[in-house]
Amino acid sequence: QVQLVESGGGLVQSGGSLRLSCAASGFTFSNYFMSWYRQAPGKKRELVALIRSAGSSTNYADSVKGRFTISRDNAKNTVYLQMNSLKPEETAVYYCNAVGLPAWGQGTQVTVSS
């Protein structure tokens, strides 16, 4: 059974930083691209960042380039999202996903105050 457990969210002031973690189980983590999405109230879920299975290549939404960094530790079955210079409009629930697997965790709430 695929499980994804996100953590690390919280309340931060505009310009602050947070590091999200996603612990994965139930599948061969190192074989999958991993991604982070976010969903703000009343908006569609959007892709934030993607990392390939070996961690050798990453992609980012234009809105977060230069501020967010996705990384992974295949030995720990964990993917991370380092978020710097956060903006109030980035308040959302953040989710991780194994690309190609129809499974989502409960997400972690990130609230950025102005």
C-alpha positions in Angstrom: 0.0 0.0 0.0 1.5 3.3 -1.1 1.8 5.8 1.7 3.0 9.4 1.6 3.3 11.4 4.8 4.1 15.1 4.5 5.4 17.2 7.3 7.2 20.4 8.1 4.5 22.9 7.3 3.6 25.8 9.6 3.1 29.5 10.0 5.9 31.7 8.7 6.3 35.4 8.0 6.7 36.7 4.5 10.3 36.2 3.4 10.8 33.3 5.7 11.8 29.7 5.1 10.4 26.2 5.6 11.6 22.8 4.8 9.0 20.2 4.0 9.6 16.4 4.1 7.6 13.5 2.6 8.2 10.0 3.8 7.2 7.4 1.3 6.5 3.7 1.7 4.8 0.8 -0.1 6.7 1.2 -3.4 10.2 1.2 -4.7 10.9 4.9 -4.0 14.2 5.0 -5.9 12.5 4.0 -9.2 10.1 6.9 -9.2 10.2 10.6 -10.1 8.8 12.5 -7.1 7.0 15.8 -7.1 5.6 18.5 -4.8 2.2 20.1 -5.5 0.3 22.7 -3.7 -3.4 23.7 -3.5 -4.6 27.0 -2.2 -8.2 27.6 -1.1 -10.5 27.7 -4.1 -7.7 27.0 -6.5 -6.6 23.9 -8.5 -3.7 21.8 -7.3 -0.5 23.0 -9.1 2.8 21.4 -9.7 5.6 23.1 -7.8 8.7 20.9 -8.3 9.8 17.6 -9.7 12.9 15.5 -9.2 14.0 12.5 -11.2 14.5 9.1 -9.6 18.3 9.4 -9.2 18.0 13.1 -8.1 20.1 14.2 -11.0 17.6 16.6 -12.5 14.9 18.8 -11.2 12.2 21.1 -12.6 10.3 23.9 -11.0 7.3 26.1 -11.6 8.4 29.5 -12.9 6.9 31.1 -9.8 9.3 29.3 -7.4 12.5 29.1 -9.5 15.5 30.4 -7.5 13.6 30.2 -4.2 12.6 26.5 -3.8 14.8 23.4 -3.9 13.6 19.9 -4.2 15.9 17.1 -3.1 15.6 13.4 -2.2 17.3 10.8 -0.1 16.7 7.4 -1.6 18.2 5.6 1.3 15.5 7.2 3.6 12.7 7.1 1.0 12.2 10.8 1.6 11.8 13.8 -0.6 12.2 17.3 0.6 11.2 20.8 -0.4 13.3 23.7 0.8 11.3 26.9 0.5 12.9 30.3 0.9 11.6 33.9 0.5 8.1 32.7 1.0 5.2 34.9 -0.1 1.7 35.2 1.3 0.2 34.0 -1.9 2.0 30.7 -1.4 -0.2 29.8 1.5 -1.6 26.4 0.6 -1.6 22.7 1.5 1.5 21.1 0.1 1.4 17.5 -1.1 4.0 15.1 -2.5 3.4 12.6 -5.2 5.1 9.7 -6.8 4.8 10.4 -10.5 2.5 7.8 -12.1 1.0 6.5 -8.8 -2.5 7.6 -7.9 -1.8 8.2 -4.3 -1.7 11.4 -2.2 -0.9 12.0 1.4 -2.8 14.2 3.8 -0.6 17.2 2.9 1.0 19.8 5.1 -0.4 23.3 5.6 1.9 26.2 4.9 0.7 29.6 5.9 2.7 32.7 5.1 1.7 35.9 6.9 2.2 39.3 5.5 
